[in-house]
């Protein structure tokens, strides 16, 4: 497992090395990096904030299920503007009755 002391080395390593470290598909690896390293959120907090199910986040990070096109676009949008997507998730939840992100 990567420790804080060697995370900089891992982050700066070539993609092929990072894939070997995490043993993940490109999407799963990128989702983990976005959630954990950039946004510093737990799986639960990430799911809640962006209107996703915890099970879906876990399945994607473990590469148990191939991501849909819509999910790939959503994750790219979260990477570009997390605050906007959080507001959109809250608006959708209020408008159409899903759980409102905290």
N, C-alpha and C positions, 0 to 999 in steps of 0.2 A: 504494500500500500504506500502511496505517495505521502510524504510528510511535508509540512510547511517548508522545511529546510531545503528539500529538493524539488519543490514545485516550479521554481524559476527555471531549473534545468529542463524539466519536463516540458514546460510551456514553450521554451525556446528550441526544443528538439524538432527535427524534421517530422512531418506528419506520419510517416511510416513508423517512426520510433514511438510516437505517442499512441498510434493504433496498437502497437505491440504491448505497450504498457497497460492500456485500458482494455485491450481485446474487444473493441467495439467497432461497429460500423461507423462510417463517417457521420451519419445523422445522429446516432446515439451519442457518439463522442462530442459532437458539437453542441447537442442539447445539454449534456452534463456540464460542459465548459461554460455555456451561457448561464445556466441556472446556478451552478455552484461557484464558479470563479468570478464571473462578471457581475451577476446580480446578488450573489451571496445569499441565496434562498434555499431553504429545505425543499424537498419534493412537495410536501404538503403546502407550504407557503406559496410556491410557484404555481401549483394547481389552483389554489384559492384565488390568488391575485389575477390570474389570466382566464378564469372560468373553465378550467379543465378538470377532469377527474384524476384523482390520485393514482388510480389503477392504470390509466392511460400513460401518465408520466412515467410510472415504474416500468410498464411494458416497453415503452419507447427507449428508455435508458438501458434496459437489458437487451434491447434489440430482439424482443420476442415477437413483435409485430412490425410489419413494414409500414412506414408512415404514409398517410394519404397525401395527395397533392395539397389539399387544403391545410393539413397540419404543417407541411413543409413551408407553405407561404406564411402561416401564422407564426411559426418560430422565427422565420426571417424578419417578419414585421416586429416581433418582440425585440429582436436584436437591434433593429434600426431605431425603434422608439418605444421603449417599455411603458412609459407613462401614458402614451396615447392608447396602446392596446389595453392597458389596465382600465382606462376610462371607458373604452369601447366594451369591454367585458362587463363592467358595472352597468352601463346603459342597457346592454342586451339583457342582462339578468333582471333589471328593473322593468323593462318593457315586456319581456316574454316569460317572466316567472321562474327563471332558474335561481339558484342560490346566488346572492349578491356577494361578490368578492369583498373581503375585509380591507 
